[in-house]
Amino acid sequence: MDQQEDVWELRLYVAGKTAKSVAALNNLKKYCEEHLPGKYVIEVVDLLIQPQLAAGDQILAVPTLVKKVPEPIRKIIGDLSNEEKVLVGLDIRSAK
């Protein structure tokens, strides 16, 4: 299997450094370290700085997490505090 296929590409859309945005990023990093160690890339897009990027992924609310790779593309809205919901939403099978 190609090494590139193993890497999860995640994009987190936020609007500034709000409490929800910071919580979403911290929660996402925690889940990735736990369930996808060394196999993920997180790109954070601040829509206050790059509002034009919201249209590409049809972002209607922030924070929103978009899983680009592996497909299918999935979106999760909110601060990502519910770990089970996030893992199911991203289709991450727990390694444990």
ZIMOKA-V544052 format. One record per residue. N is the residue number from 0. RES is the residue in three letters. SS is DSSP state (a for helix, b for strand, c for the rest). D_FIRST is the distance of its C-alpha to the first C-alpha in Angstrom with 1 decimal. Layout:
# ZIMOKA-V544052
N/RES/SS/D_FIRST, N/RES/SS/D_FIRST
This chain:
# ZIMOKA-V544052
0/MET/c/0.0, 1/ASP/c/3.8, 2/GLN/a/6.3, 3/GLN/a/8.6, 4/GLU/a/7.3, 5/ASP/a/8.3, 6/VAL/c/11.7, 7/TRP/b/14.5, 8/GLU/b/17.2, 9/LEU/b/20.5, 10/ARG/b/23.9, 11/LEU/b/27.1, 12/TYR/b/30.3, 13/VAL/b/33.5, 14/ALA/c/37.1, 15/GLY/c/38.3, 16/LYS/c/38.2, 17/THR/c/39.6, 18/ALA/a/39.5, 19/LYS/a/37.1, 20/SER/a/34.7, 21/VAL/a/34.7, 22/ALA/a/34.3, 23/ALA/a/31.3, 24/LEU/a/29.5, 25/ASN/a/30.4, 26/ASN/a/29.3, 27/LEU/a/26.0, 28/LYS/a/25.3, 29/LYS/a/26.4, 30/TYR/a/24.1, 31/CYS/a/21.0, 32/GLU/a/22.0, 33/GLU/a/22.5, 34/HIS/a/19.5, 35/LEU/c/16.8, 36/PRO/c/17.8, 37/GLY/c/16.4, 38/LYS/c/13.9, 39/TYR/b/16.4, 40/VAL/b/18.7, 41/ILE/b/22.1, 42/GLU/b/24.3, 43/VAL/b/27.9, 44/VAL/b/30.0, 45/ASP/b/33.7, 46/LEU/c/35.5, 47/LEU/c/38.8, 48/ILE/c/37.5, 49/GLN/c/35.2, 50/PRO/c/36.6, 51/GLN/c/35.4, 52/LEU/a/31.8, 53/ALA/a/32.7, 54/ALA/a/33.2, 55/GLY/a/29.6, 56/ASP/c/28.2, 57/GLN/c/31.6, 58/ILE/c/32.4, 59/LEU/c/35.7, 60/ALA/c/35.9, 61/VAL/c/34.8, 62/PRO/c/33.0, 63/THR/b/30.2, 64/LEU/b/26.5, 65/VAL/b/24.1, 66/LYS/b/20.4, 67/LYS/b/18.9, 68/VAL/b/15.1, 69/PRO/c/13.5, 70/GLU/c/16.0, 71/PRO/c/18.6, 72/ILE/c/20.6, 73/ARG/b/22.9, 74/LYS/b/26.1, 75/ILE/b/28.1, 76/ILE/b/31.6, 77/GLY/c/33.5, 78/ASP/c/33.4, 79/LEU/c/30.4, 80/SER/c/32.7, 81/ASN/c/31.8, 82/GLU/a/28.6, 83/GLU/a/28.1, 84/LYS/a/28.6, 85/VAL/a/26.1, 86/LEU/a/23.3, 87/VAL/a/24.1, 88/GLY/a/24.5, 89/LEU/a/21.1, 90/ASP/c/19.6, 91/ILE/c/18.5, 92/ARG/c/18.4, 93/SER/c/20.3, 94/ALA/c/18.6, 95/LYS/c/22.1
